[in-house]
């Protein structure tokens, strides 16, 4: 799917109720998980201790931090849409964020963006 370019509010408004686009898949490797643990100081065994996770985790594997998968959204969003004529774009927040399933090392994630009011 081609990247959507928005140059005005009117162009953006035309996307209400539509799927904007789909990003490429991005692999979440154990190395990426470990680097995120280092960056956030969150070294819980379920994320970084592969041997313990094989035995004690219900997934029989480590899992990615939920906030790691969340932090990948800006990268994937940039593959889908480009918004021009802005002084700056900020993250306003999220009201109903849920992590529906665990992401295991070696799995890939992608973003599907829709404009819903």
Secondary structure, 3 states (H helix, E strand, C coil): CCCEEECCHHHHHCCCCCEEEECCCEEECHHHHHHHHHHHCCCCHHHHCHHHHHHHCCCCCCECCHHHHHHCHHHHHHHHEEECCCCCCCCCCCCCCCCCCCCECCEEECCEEECCC
